[in-house]
Amino acid sequence: MDEFTIQLVLVRFKSVLLLCLLTSLLNAQTAKDPFQKLINDFEKEYIPLNIPALELSYVNNLKNINSLEELREQKRFFLKNKKLLEQLSTQNLS
């Protein structure tokens, strides 16, 4: 390999290493953030609820209403998250 190729490989290696370091630091930062944890937990728990998307047709919306037990589970989920949001300190949010 010539000198230019070696320098190019070194620059790329340093760039990838820096990217990995910054990604690691960002993940560590957001793991400590209570609001980010709340968002991540919300997303993980929301998806399995299979809440149908809102449609333009009210007939389809009525057809898409889940069973009573599923509605109770959704209600528990949203009440729990409402309580968690109320407990969150808004002073640290920007």
Secondary structure as the mmCIF struct_conf table of DSSP 4:
data_model
#
loop_
_struct_conf.conf_type_id
_struct_conf.id
_struct_conf.beg_label_comp_id
_struct_conf.beg_label_asym_id
_struct_conf.beg_label_seq_id
_struct_conf.end_label_comp_id
_struct_conf.end_label_asym_id
_struct_conf.end_label_seq_id
HELX_RH_AL_P HELX_RH_AL_P1 GLU A 3 LYS A 32
HELX_RH_AL_P HELX_RH_AL_P2 PRO A 34 TYR A 46
HELX_RH_3T_P HELX_RH_3T_P1 ILE A 47 LEU A 49
HELX_LH_PP_P HELX_LH_PP_P1 ILE A 51 LEU A 54
BEND BEND1 LEU A 56 LEU A 56
HELX_RH_AL_P HELX_RH_AL_P3 TYR A 58 LYS A 63
TURN_TY1_P TURN_TY1_P1 ASN A 64 ASN A 64
HELX_RH_AL_P HELX_RH_AL_P4 LEU A 68 GLN A 87
BEND BEND2 LEU A 88 LEU A 88
HELX_RH_3T_P HELX_RH_3T_P2 THR A 90 ASN A 92
#
